Amino acid sequence: MVVRFRGPLRLTGGKMAGWGDDPELERLRNLIDEGWEVTEITEDRDAPGGPADTVVLTKDGDTTSCTSDHLAFHRYVEGLREGEA
């Protein structure tokens, strides 16, 4: 069976983590590029709205964190854990 779509595929319904761009992933990448060091990575499978990852970073005595339930963020964080990012 072949399914063909004419025009762009549009998904309807509410927002879903994992689809589209994630501003927190962009922020995390920028912080790492600016020299922030990852000091902690946690995964909260019971977070409101679904599983979410949090990355804590430090630089020059300052601390910040990035949290997202986005699939691309999760995959990037998994790469950080494995030293690939």
PDB file of N, CA, C and O in Angstrom:
ATOM      1  N   MET A   1       0.837  -1.175   0.000  1.00  0.00           N
ATOM      2  CA  MET A   1       0.000   0.000   0.000  1.00  0.00           C
ATOM      3  C   MET A   1       0.880   1.236   0.000  1.00  0.00           C
ATOM      4  O   MET A   1       1.813   1.342   0.796  1.00  0.00           O
ATOM      5  N   VAL A   2       0.588   2.151  -0.876  1.00  0.00           N
ATOM      6  CA  VAL A   2       1.328   3.404  -0.972  1.00  0.00           C
ATOM      7  C   VAL A   2       0.390   4.529  -0.580  1.00  0.00           C
ATOM      8  O   VAL A   2      -0.729   4.627  -1.083  1.00  0.00           O
ATOM      9  N   VAL A   3       0.863   5.382   0.332  1.00  0.00           N
ATOM     10  CA  VAL A   3       0.079   6.545   0.744  1.00  0.00           C
ATOM     11  C   VAL A   3       0.799   7.784   0.251  1.00  0.00           C
ATOM     12  O   VAL A   3       1.988   7.954   0.520  1.00  0.00           O
ATOM     13  N   ARG A   4       0.109   8.642  -0.456  1.00  0.00           N
ATOM     14  CA  ARG A   4       0.710   9.870  -0.967  1.00  0.00           C
ATOM     15  C   ARG A   4      -0.018  11.063  -0.366  1.00  0.00           C
ATOM     16  O   ARG A   4      -1.242  11.069  -0.236  1.00  0.00           O
ATOM     17  N   PHE A   5       0.763  12.070  -0.004  1.00  0.00           N
ATOM     18  CA  PHE A   5       0.202  13.287   0.573  1.00  0.00           C
ATOM     19  C   PHE A   5       0.405  14.429  -0.411  1.00  0.00           C
ATOM     20  O   PHE A   5       1.454  14.545  -1.044  1.00  0.00           O
ATOM     21  N   ARG A   6      -0.589  15.249  -0.524  1.00  0.00           N
ATOM     22  CA  ARG A   6      -0.464  16.453  -1.341  1.00  0.00           C
ATOM     23  C   ARG A   6      -0.377  17.628  -0.393  1.00  0.00           C
ATOM     24  O   ARG A   6      -1.250  17.831   0.451  1.00  0.00           O
ATOM     25  N   GLY A   7       0.665  18.382  -0.539  1.00  0.00           N
ATOM     26  CA  GLY A   7       0.861  19.523   0.356  1.00  0.00           C
ATOM     27  C   GLY A   7       1.489  19.067   1.657  1.00  0.00           C
ATOM     28  O   GLY A   7       1.771  17.883   1.840  1.00  0.00           O
ATOM     29  N   PRO A   8       1.708  20.012   2.561  1.00  0.00           N
ATOM     30  CA  PRO A   8       2.381  19.672   3.823  1.00  0.00           C
ATOM     31  C   PRO A   8       1.495  18.831   4.732  1.00  0.00           C
ATOM     32  O   PRO A   8       0.277  19.005   4.782  1.00  0.00           O
ATOM     33  N   LEU A   9       2.126  17.933   5.434  1.00  0.00           N
ATOM     34  CA  LEU A   9       1.426  17.124   6.420  1.00  0.00           C
ATOM     35  C   LEU A   9       1.208  17.971   7.659  1.00  0.00           C
ATOM     36  O   LEU A   9       2.161  18.551   8.178  1.00  0.00           O
ATOM     37  N   ARG A  10      -0.005  18.057   8.140  1.00  0.00           N
ATOM     38  CA  ARG A  10      -0.307  18.862   9.319  1.00  0.00           C
ATOM     39  C   ARG A  10      -0.881  17.956  10.406  1.00  0.00           C
ATOM     40  O   ARG A  10      -1.785  17.155  10.164  1.00  0.00           O
ATOM     41  N   LEU A  11      -0.331  18.107  11.600  1.00  0.00           N
ATOM     42  CA  LEU A  11      -0.840  17.361  12.741  1.00  0.00           C
ATOM     43  C   LEU A  11      -1.785  18.261  13.513  1.00  0.00           C
ATOM     44  O   LEU A  11      -1.509  19.444  13.711  1.00  0.00           O
ATOM     45  N   THR A  12      -2.886  17.704  13.942  1.00  0.00           N
ATOM     46  CA  THR A  12      -3.842  18.500  14.695  1.00  0.00           C
ATOM     47  C   THR A  12      -3.840  18.055  16.144  1.00  0.00           C
ATOM     48  O   THR A  12      -3.329  16.987  16.480  1.00  0.00           O
ATOM     49  N   GLY A  13      -4.409  18.875  16.986  1.00  0.00           N
ATOM     50  CA  GLY A  13      -4.475  18.543  18.405  1.00  0.00           C
ATOM     51  C   GLY A  13      -3.558  19.438  19.213  1.00  0.00           C
ATOM     52  O   GLY A  13      -3.048  20.440  18.713  1.00  0.00           O
ATOM     53  N   GLY A  14      -3.354  19.066  20.467  1.00  0.00           N
ATOM     54  CA  GLY A  14      -2.533  19.861  21.366  1.00  0.00           C
ATOM     55  C   GLY A  14      -1.058  19.730  21.084  1.00  0.00           C
ATOM     56  O   GLY A  14      -0.635  18.930  20.249  1.00  0.00           O
ATOM     57  N   LYS A  15      -0.283  20.525  21.789  1.00  0.00           N
ATOM     58  CA  LYS A  15       1.169  20.475  21.647  1.00  0.00           C
ATOM     59  C   LYS A  15       1.681  19.133  22.147  1.00  0.00           C
ATOM     60  O   LYS A  15       1.151  18.566  23.102  1.00  0.00           O
ATOM     61  N   MET A  16       2.708  18.642  21.493  1.00  0.00           N
ATOM     62  CA  MET A  16       3.285  17.376  21.902  1.00  0.00           C
ATOM     63  C   MET A  16       4.794  17.543  21.984  1.00  0.00           C
ATOM     64  O   MET A  16       5.433  17.970  21.023  1.00  0.00           O
ATOM     65  N   ALA A  17       5.346  17.211  23.113  1.00  0.00           N
ATOM     66  CA  ALA A  17       6.797  17.264  23.237  1.00  0.00           C
ATOM     67  C   ALA A  17       7.418  16.310  22.232  1.00  0.00           C
ATOM     68  O   ALA A  17       6.927  15.201  22.024  1.00  0.00           O
ATOM     69  N   GLY A  18       8.495  16.751  21.618  1.00  0.00           N
ATOM     70  CA  GLY A  18       9.163  15.904  20.656  1.00  0.00           C
ATOM     71  C   GLY A  18       8.931  16.329  19.221  1.00  0.00           C
ATOM     72  O   GLY A  18       9.596  15.819  18.319  1.00  0.00           O
ATOM     73  N   TRP A  19       8.018  17.237  18.984  1.00  0.00           N
ATOM     74  CA  TRP A  19       7.742  17.701  17.636  1.00  0.00           C
ATOM     75  C   TRP A  19       8.178  19.153  17.525  1.00  0.00           C
ATOM     76  O   TRP A  19       7.814  19.977  18.363  1.00  0.00           O
ATOM     77  N   GLY A  20       8.950  19.468  16.502  1.00  0.00           N
ATOM     78  CA  GLY A  20       9.363  20.840  16.265  1.00  0.00           C
ATOM     79  C   GLY A  20      10.615  21.206  17.044  1.00  0.00           C
ATOM     80  O   GLY A  20      11.272  20.353  17.641  1.00  0.00           O
ATOM     81  N   ASP A  21      10.929  22.489  17.023  1.00  0.00           N
ATOM     82  CA  ASP A  21      12.129  22.994  17.676  1.00  0.00           C
ATOM     83  C   ASP A  21      11.945  23.092  19.178  1.00  0.00           C
ATOM     84  O   ASP A  21      10.832  23.286  19.667  1.00  0.00           O
ATOM     85  N   ASP A  22      13.044  22.955  19.906  1.00  0.00           N
ATOM     86  CA  ASP A  22      13.025  23.062  21.363  1.00  0.00           C
ATOM     87  C   ASP A  22      13.966  24.190  21.782  1.00  0.00           C
ATOM     88  O   ASP A  22      15.184  24.054  21.662  1.00  0.00           O
ATOM     89  N   PRO A  23      13.415  25.305  22.273  1.00  0.00           N
ATOM     90  CA  PRO A  23      14.260  26.427  22.683  1.00  0.00           C
ATOM     91  C   PRO A  23      15.227  26.059  23.808  1.00  0.00           C
ATOM     92  O   PRO A  23      16.322  26.617  23.873  1.00  0.00           O
ATOM     93  N   GLU A  24      14.854  25.143  24.687  1.00  0.00           N
ATOM     94  CA  GLU A  24      15.756  24.750  25.770  1.00  0.00           C
ATOM     95  C   GLU A  24      16.956  23.977  25.247  1.00  0.00           C
ATOM     96  O   GLU A  24      18.050  24.095  25.797  1.00  0.00           O
ATOM     97  N   LEU A  25      16.771  23.189  24.196  1.00  0.00           N
ATOM     98  CA  LEU A  25      17.894  22.489  23.590  1.00  0.00           C
ATOM     99  C   LEU A  25      18.856  23.496  22.964  1.00  0.00           C
ATOM    100  O   LEU A  25      20.072  23.362  23.105  1.00  0.00           O
ATOM    101  N   GLU A  26      18.330  24.486  22.286  1.00  0.00           N
ATOM    102  CA  GLU A  26      19.174  25.526  21.700  1.00  0.00           C
ATOM    103  C   GLU A  26      19.932  26.275  22.799  1.00  0.00           C
ATOM    104  O   GLU A  26      21.119  26.566  22.651  1.00  0.00           O
ATOM    105  N   ARG A  27      19.247  26.585  23.895  1.00  0.00           N
ATOM    106  CA  ARG A  27      19.885  27.271  25.024  1.00  0.00           C
ATOM    107  C   ARG A  27      20.997  26.407  25.617  1.00  0.00           C
ATOM    108  O   ARG A  27      22.088  26.906  25.892  1.00  0.00           O
ATOM    109  N   LEU A  28      20.728  25.118  25.815  1.00  0.00           N
ATOM    110  CA  LEU A  28      21.729  24.209  26.368  1.00  0.00           C
ATOM    111  C   LEU A  28      22.960  24.149  25.469  1.00  0.00           C
ATOM    112  O   LEU A  28      24.088  24.234  25.954  1.00  0.00           O
ATOM    113  N   ARG A  29      22.752  24.004  24.182  1.00  0.00           N
ATOM    114  CA  ARG A  29      23.880  23.955  23.245  1.00  0.00           C
ATOM    115  C   ARG A  29      24.695  25.237  23.298  1.00  0.00           C
ATOM    116  O   ARG A  29      25.925  25.195  23.281  1.00  0.00           O
ATOM    117  N   ASN A  30      24.010  26.387  23.362  1.00  0.00           N
ATOM    118  CA  ASN A  30      24.702  27.673  23.435  1.00  0.00           C
ATOM    119  C   ASN A  30      25.514  27.791  24.716  1.00  0.00           C
ATOM    120  O   ASN A  30      26.652  28.259  24.686  1.00  0.00           O
ATOM    121  N   LEU A  31      24.945  27.374  25.837  1.00  0.00           N
ATOM    122  CA  LEU A  31      25.674  27.438  27.102  1.00  0.00           C
ATOM    123  C   LEU A  31      26.942  26.590  27.048  1.00  0.00           C
ATOM    124  O   LEU A  31      28.004  27.028  27.492  1.00  0.00           O
ATOM    125  N   ILE A  32      26.834  25.391  26.510  1.00  0.00           N
ATOM    126  CA  ILE A  32      28.003  24.515  26.399  1.00  0.00           C
ATOM    127  C   ILE A  32      29.048  25.156  25.480  1.00  0.00           C
ATOM    128  O   ILE A  32      30.243  25.108  25.770  1.00  0.00           O
ATOM    129  N   ASP A  33      28.597  25.754  24.372  1.00  0.00           N
ATOM    130  CA  ASP A  33      29.521  26.430  23.452  1.00  0.00           C
ATOM    131  C   ASP A  33      30.215  27.613  24.129  1.00  0.00           C
ATOM    132  O   ASP A  33      31.344  27.957  23.778  1.00  0.00           O
ATOM    133  N   GLU A  34      29.536  28.236  25.103  1.00  0.00           N
ATOM    134  CA  GLU A  34      30.091  29.382  25.824  1.00  0.00           C
ATOM    135  C   GLU A  34      30.999  28.961  26.979  1.00  0.00           C
ATOM    136  O   GLU A  34      31.498  29.809  27.719  1.00  0.00           O
ATOM    137  N   GLY A  35      31.212  27.662  27.134  1.00  0.00           N
ATOM    138  CA  GLY A  35      32.145  27.190  28.138  1.00  0.00           C
ATOM    139  C   GLY A  35      31.539  26.718  29.447  1.00  0.00           C
ATOM    140  O   GLY A  35      32.272  26.420  30.390  1.00  0.00           O
ATOM    141  N   TRP A  36      30.216  26.644  29.528  1.00  0.00           N
ATOM    142  CA  TRP A  36      29.574  26.119  30.730  1.00  0.00           C
ATOM    143  C   TRP A  36      29.855  24.623  30.812  1.00  0.00           C
ATOM    144  O   TRP A  36      29.852  23.929  29.795  1.00  0.00           O
ATOM    145  N   GLU A  37      30.096  24.133  32.017  1.00  0.00           N
ATOM    146  CA  GLU A  37      30.403  22.720  32.256  1.00  0.00           C
ATOM    147  C   GLU A  37      29.174  21.995  32.795  1.00  0.00           C
ATOM    148  O   GLU A  37      28.513  22.479  33.714  1.00  0.00           O
ATOM    149  N   VAL A  38      28.876  20.844  32.225  1.00  0.00           N
ATOM    150  CA  VAL A  38      27.773  20.012  32.725  1.00  0.00           C
ATOM    151  C   VAL A  38      28.219  19.375  34.034  1.00  0.00           C
ATOM    152  O   VAL A  38      29.242  18.693  34.080  1.00  0.00           O
ATOM    153  N   THR A  39      27.447  19.599  35.105  1.00  0.00           N
ATOM    154  CA  THR A  39      27.802  19.036  36.404  1.00  0.00           C
ATOM    155  C   THR A  39      26.824  17.971  36.877  1.00  0.00           C
ATOM    156  O   THR A  39      27.154  17.162  37.744  1.00  0.00           O
ATOM    157  N   GLU A  40      25.629  17.969  36.315  1.00  0.00           N
ATOM    158  CA  GLU A  40      24.636  16.978  36.739  1.00  0.00           C
ATOM    159  C   GLU A  40      23.586  16.802  35.652  1.00  0.00           C
ATOM    160  O   GLU A  40      23.168  17.768  35.014  1.00  0.00           O
ATOM    161  N   ILE A  41      23.170  15.564  35.450  1.00  0.00           N
ATOM    162  CA  ILE A  41      22.081  15.248  34.521  1.00  0.00           C
ATOM    163  C   ILE A  41      21.101  14.353  35.256  1.00  0.00           C
ATOM    164  O   ILE A  41      21.489  13.324  35.809  1.00  0.00           O
ATOM    165  N   THR A  42      19.830  14.740  35.267  1.00  0.00           N
ATOM    166  CA  THR A  42      18.804  13.913  35.900  1.00  0.00           C
ATOM    167  C   THR A  42      17.641  13.702  34.938  1.00  0.00           C
ATOM    168  O   THR A  42      17.350  14.538  34.082  1.00  0.00           O
ATOM    169  N   GLU A  43      17.001  12.576  35.106  1.00  0.00           N
ATOM    170  CA  GLU A  43      15.810  12.259  34.321  1.00  0.00           C
ATOM    171  C   GLU A  43      14.671  12.028  35.300  1.00  0.00           C
ATOM    172  O   GLU A  43      14.774  11.195  36.200  1.00  0.00           O
ATOM    173  N   ASP A  44      13.579  12.771  35.119  1.00  0.00           N
ATOM    174  CA  ASP A  44      12.398  12.626  35.972  1.00  0.00           C
ATOM    175  C   ASP A  44      11.295  11.993  35.145  1.00  0.00           C
ATOM    176  O   ASP A  44      10.615  12.673  34.376  1.00  0.00           O
ATOM    177  N   ARG A  45      11.121  10.699  35.303  1.00  0.00           N
ATOM    178  CA  ARG A  45      10.098   9.986  34.525  1.00  0.00           C
ATOM    179  C   ARG A  45       8.677  10.309  34.976  1.00  0.00           C
ATOM    180  O   ARG A  45       7.719  10.047  34.249  1.00  0.00           O
ATOM    181  N   ASP A  46       8.541  10.880  36.177  1.00  0.00           N
ATOM    182  CA  ASP A  46       7.213  11.194  36.715  1.00  0.00           C
ATOM    183  C   ASP A  46       6.911  12.686  36.677  1.00  0.00           C
ATOM    184  O   ASP A  46       6.024  13.144  37.397  1.00  0.00           O
ATOM    185  N   ALA A  47       7.617  13.451  35.866  1.00  0.00           N
ATOM    186  CA  ALA A  47       7.393  14.897  35.785  1.00  0.00           C
ATOM    187  C   ALA A  47       5.992  15.183  35.250  1.00  0.00           C
ATOM    188  O   ALA A  47       5.472  14.427  34.430  1.00  0.00           O
ATOM    189  N   PRO A  48       5.378  16.276  35.715  1.00  0.00           N
ATOM    190  CA  PRO A  48       4.079  16.662  35.161  1.00  0.00           C
ATOM    191  C   PRO A  48       4.198  16.868  33.651  1.00  0.00           C
ATOM    192  O   PRO A  48       5.109  17.559  33.196  1.00  0.00           O
ATOM    193  N   GLY A  49       3.319  16.296  32.894  1.00  0.00           N
ATOM    194  CA  GLY A  49       3.356  16.429  31.450  1.00  0.00           C
ATOM    195  C   GLY A  49       4.204  15.380  30.760  1.00  0.00           C
ATOM    196  O   GLY A  49       4.309  15.368  29.533  1.00  0.00           O
ATOM    197  N   GLY A  50       4.812  14.496  31.544  1.00  0.00           N
ATOM    198  CA  GLY A  50       5.616  13.434  30.952  1.00  0.00           C
ATOM    199  C   GLY A  50       7.061  13.515  31.366  1.00  0.00           C
ATOM    200  O   GLY A  50       7.473  14.487  32.000  1.00  0.00           O
ATOM    201  N   PRO A  51       7.842  12.506  31.017  1.00  0.00           N
ATOM    202  CA  PRO A  51       9.247  12.464  31.417  1.00  0.00           C
ATOM    203  C   PRO A  51      10.009  13.701  30.948  1.00  0.00           C
ATOM    204  O   PRO A  51       9.759  14.218  29.859  1.00  0.00           O
ATOM    205  N   ALA A  52      10.942  14.170  31.780  1.00  0.00           N
ATOM    206  CA  ALA A  52      11.743  15.352  31.453  1.00  0.00           C
ATOM    207  C   ALA A  52      13.176  15.144  31.932  1.00  0.00           C
ATOM    208  O   ALA A  52      13.426  14.447  32.915  1.00  0.00           O
ATOM    209  N   ASP A  53      14.091  15.752  31.227  1.00  0.00           N
ATOM    210  CA  ASP A  53      15.502  15.731  31.597  1.00  0.00           C
ATOM    211  C   ASP A  53      15.902  17.115  32.089  1.00  0.00           C
ATOM    212  O   ASP A  53      15.403  18.126  31.594  1.00  0.00           O
ATOM    213  N   THR A  54      16.809  17.156  33.071  1.00  0.00           N
ATOM    214  CA  THR A  54      17.366  18.410  33.568  1.00  0.00           C
ATOM    215  C   THR A  54      18.881  18.309  33.531  1.00  0.00           C
ATOM    216  O   THR A  54      19.464  17.322  33.979  1.00  0.00           O
ATOM    217  N   VAL A  55      19.508  19.344  32.991  1.00  0.00           N
ATOM    218  CA  VAL A  55      20.963  19.431  32.942  1.00  0.00           C
ATOM    219  C   VAL A  55      21.368  20.645  33.760  1.00  0.00           C
ATOM    220  O   VAL A  55      20.899  21.754  33.507  1.00  0.00           O
ATOM    221  N   VAL A  56      22.248  20.435  34.749  1.00  0.00           N
ATOM    222  CA  VAL A  56      22.771  21.523  35.572  1.00  0.00           C
ATOM    223  C   VAL A  56      24.167  21.843  35.058  1.00  0.00           C
ATOM    224  O   VAL A  56      24.980  20.947  34.829  1.00  0.00           O
ATOM    225  N   LEU A  57      24.436  23.144  34.877  1.00  0.00           N
ATOM    226  CA  LEU A  57      25.712  23.593  34.343  1.00  0.00           C
ATOM    227  C   LEU A  57      26.310  24.651  35.268  1.00  0.00           C
ATOM    228  O   LEU A  57      25.581  25.373  35.948  1.00  0.00           O
ATOM    229  N   THR A  58      27.649  24.739  35.290  1.00  0.00           N
ATOM    230  CA  THR A  58      28.324  25.760  36.075  1.00  0.00           C
ATOM    231  C   THR A  58      29.401  26.433  35.228  1.00  0.00           C
ATOM    232  O   THR A  58      29.974  25.845  34.311  1.00  0.00           O
ATOM    233  N   LYS A  59      29.648  27.703  35.583  1.00  0.00           N
ATOM    234  CA  LYS A  59      30.716  28.466  34.936  1.00  0.00           C
ATOM    235  C   LYS A  59      31.069  29.634  35.845  1.00  0.00           C
ATOM    236  O   LYS A  59      30.197  30.414  36.229  1.00  0.00           O
ATOM    237  N   ASP A  60      32.335  29.753  36.184  1.00  0.00           N
ATOM    238  CA  ASP A  60      32.822  30.872  36.994  1.00  0.00           C
ATOM    239  C   ASP A  60      32.025  31.048  38.284  1.00  0.00           C
ATOM    240  O   ASP A  60      31.752  32.178  38.689  1.00  0.00           O
ATOM    241  N   GLY A  61      31.650  29.953  38.930  1.00  0.00           N
ATOM    242  CA  GLY A  61      30.918  30.009  40.186  1.00  0.00           C
ATOM    243  C   GLY A  61      29.420  30.189  40.054  1.00  0.00           C
ATOM    244  O   GLY A  61      28.706  30.139  41.056  1.00  0.00           O
ATOM    245  N   ASP A  62      28.925  30.397  38.840  1.00  0.00           N
ATOM    246  CA  ASP A  62      27.481  30.526  38.601  1.00  0.00           C
ATOM    247  C   ASP A  62      26.920  29.168  38.211  1.00  0.00           C
ATOM    248  O   ASP A  62      27.626  28.330  37.650  1.00  0.00           O
ATOM    249  N   THR A  63      25.648  28.959  38.513  1.00  0.00           N
ATOM    250  CA  THR A  63      24.959  27.713  38.177  1.00  0.00           C
ATOM    251  C   THR A  63      23.661  28.041  37.456  1.00  0.00           C
ATOM    252  O   THR A  63      22.966  28.997  37.801  1.00  0.00           O
ATOM    253  N   THR A  64      23.350  27.242  36.457  1.00  0.00           N
ATOM    254  CA  THR A  64      22.068  27.361  35.761  1.00  0.00           C
ATOM    255  C   THR A  64      21.620  25.966  35.361  1.00  0.00           C
ATOM    256  O   THR A  64      22.394  25.013  35.441  1.00  0.00           O
ATOM    257  N   SER A  65      20.382  25.847  34.934  1.00  0.00           N
ATOM    258  CA  SER A  65      19.895  24.543  34.505  1.00  0.00           C
ATOM    259  C   SER A  65      18.963  24.692  33.311  1.00  0.00           C
ATOM    260  O   SER A  65      18.368  25.746  33.087  1.00  0.00           O
ATOM    261  N   CYS A  66      18.856  23.621  32.560  1.00  0.00           N
ATOM    262  CA  CYS A  66      17.946  23.529  31.418  1.00  0.00           C
ATOM    263  C   CYS A  66      17.114  22.270  31.614  1.00  0.00           C
ATOM    264  O   CYS A  66      17.651  21.197  31.885  1.00  0.00           O
ATOM    265  N   THR A  67      15.809  22.407  31.477  1.00  0.00           N
ATOM    266  CA  THR A  67      14.893  21.278  31.631  1.00  0.00           C
ATOM    267  C   THR A  67      13.951  21.232  30.442  1.00  0.00           C
ATOM    268  O   THR A  67      13.439  22.263  30.005  1.00  0.00           O
ATOM    269  N   SER A  68      13.723  20.026  29.917  1.00  0.00           N
ATOM    270  CA  SER A  68      12.805  19.877  28.796  1.00  0.00           C
ATOM    271  C   SER A  68      12.259  18.458  28.744  1.00  0.00           C
ATOM    272  O   SER A  68      12.913  17.505  29.168  1.00  0.00           O
ATOM    273  N   ASP A  69      11.052  18.337  28.217  1.00  0.00           N
ATOM    274  CA  ASP A  69      10.448  17.028  27.984  1.00  0.00           C
ATOM    275  C   ASP A  69      10.476  16.679  26.495  1.00  0.00           C
ATOM    276  O   ASP A  69       9.819  15.734  26.059  1.00  0.00           O
ATOM    277  N   HIS A  70      11.227  17.436  25.735  1.00  0.00           N
ATOM    278  CA  HIS A  70      11.304  17.285  24.285  1.00  0.00           C
ATOM    279  C   HIS A  70      12.181  16.084  23.919  1.00  0.00           C
ATOM    280  O   HIS A  70      13.220  15.869  24.544  1.00  0.00           O
ATOM    281  N   LEU A  71      11.790  15.323  22.945  1.00  0.00           N
ATOM    282  CA  LEU A  71      12.521  14.137  22.532  1.00  0.00           C
ATOM    283  C   LEU A  71      13.937  14.467  22.048  1.00  0.00           C
ATOM    284  O   LEU A  71      14.884  13.756  22.382  1.00  0.00           O
ATOM    285  N   ALA A  72      14.087  15.530  21.270  1.00  0.00           N
ATOM    286  CA  ALA A  72      15.417  15.912  20.787  1.00  0.00           C
ATOM    287  C   ALA A  72      16.334  16.287  21.954  1.00  0.00           C
ATOM    288  O   ALA A  72      17.524  15.972  21.931  1.00  0.00           O
ATOM    289  N   PHE A  73      15.792  16.952  22.966  1.00  0.00           N
ATOM    290  CA  PHE A  73      16.561  17.308  24.161  1.00  0.00           C
ATOM    291  C   PHE A  73      17.032  16.031  24.853  1.00  0.00           C
ATOM    292  O   PHE A  73      18.195  15.919  25.241  1.00  0.00           O
ATOM    293  N   HIS A  74      16.127  15.077  25.004  1.00  0.00           N
ATOM    294  CA  HIS A  74      16.462  13.808  25.654  1.00  0.00           C
ATOM    295  C   HIS A  74      17.595  13.097  24.919  1.00  0.00           C
ATOM    296  O   HIS A  74      18.537  12.605  25.540  1.00  0.00           O
ATOM    297  N   ARG A  75      17.495  13.048  23.611  1.00  0.00           N
ATOM    298  CA  ARG A  75      18.537  12.370  22.824  1.00  0.00           C
ATOM    299  C   ARG A  75      19.879  13.093  22.952  1.00  0.00           C
ATOM    300  O   ARG A  75      20.924  12.448  23.035  1.00  0.00           O
ATOM    301  N   TYR A  76      19.854  14.421  22.969  1.00  0.00           N
ATOM    302  CA  TYR A  76      21.094  15.188  23.133  1.00  0.00           C
ATOM    303  C   TYR A  76      21.704  14.914  24.507  1.00  0.00           C
ATOM    304  O   TYR A  76      22.914  14.725  24.630  1.00  0.00           O
ATOM    305  N   VAL A  77      20.857  14.894  25.538  1.00  0.00           N
ATOM    306  CA  VAL A  77      21.325  14.633  26.902  1.00  0.00           C
ATOM    307  C   VAL A  77      21.909  13.225  27.009  1.00  0.00           C
ATOM    308  O   VAL A  77      22.914  13.025  27.691  1.00  0.00           O
ATOM    309  N   GLU A  78      21.298  12.264  26.352  1.00  0.00           N
ATOM    310  CA  GLU A  78      21.853  10.912  26.345  1.00  0.00           C
ATOM    311  C   GLU A  78      23.256  10.922  25.739  1.00  0.00           C
ATOM    312  O   GLU A  78      24.138  10.201  26.205  1.00  0.00           O
ATOM    313  N   GLY A  79      23.463  11.727  24.717  1.00  0.00           N
ATOM    314  CA  GLY A  79      24.783  11.880  24.122  1.00  0.00           C
ATOM    315  C   GLY A  79      25.769  12.511  25.098  1.00  0.00           C
ATOM    316  O   GLY A  79      26.939  12.128  25.137  1.00  0.00           O
ATOM    317  N   LEU A  80      25.300  13.478  25.886  1.00  0.00           N
ATOM    318  CA  LEU A  80      26.165  14.085  26.902  1.00  0.00           C
ATOM    319  C   LEU A  80      26.596  13.032  27.923  1.00  0.00           C
ATOM    320  O   LEU A  80      27.758  12.984  28.327  1.00  0.00           O
ATOM    321  N   ARG A  81      25.659  12.205  28.327  1.00  0.00           N
ATOM    322  CA  ARG A  81      25.975  11.148  29.290  1.00  0.00           C
ATOM    323  C   ARG A  81      27.049  10.211  28.758  1.00  0.00           C
ATOM    324  O   ARG A  81      27.900   9.733  29.509  1.00  0.00           O
ATOM    325  N   GLU A  82      27.001   9.958  27.474  1.00  0.00           N
ATOM    326  CA  GLU A  82      27.948   9.023  26.857  1.00  0.00           C
ATOM    327  C   GLU A  82      29.202   9.726  26.355  1.00  0.00           C
ATOM    328  O   GLU A  82      30.109   9.083  25.826  1.00  0.00           O
ATOM    329  N   GLY A  83      29.255  11.059  26.521  1.00  0.00           N
ATOM    330  CA  GLY A  83      30.409  11.824  26.085  1.00  0.00           C
ATOM    331  C   GLY A  83      30.482  12.077  24.600  1.00  0.00           C
ATOM    332  O   GLY A  83      31.560  12.343  24.067  1.00  0.00           O
ATOM    333  N   GLU A  84      29.333  11.995  23.910  1.00  0.00           N
ATOM    334  CA  GLU A  84      29.316  12.145  22.469  1.00  0.00           C
ATOM    335  C   GLU A  84      28.990  13.545  22.005  1.00  0.00           C
ATOM    336  O   GLU A  84      29.302  13.899  20.867  1.00  0.00           O
ATOM    337  N   ALA A  85      28.366  14.361  22.855  1.00  0.00           N
ATOM    338  CA  ALA A  85      27.909  15.682  22.403  1.00  0.00           C
ATOM    339  C   ALA A  85      29.009  16.712  22.476  1.00  0.00           C
ATOM    340  O   ALA A  85      28.791  17.874  22.132  1.00  0.00           O
TER     341      ALA A  85
END
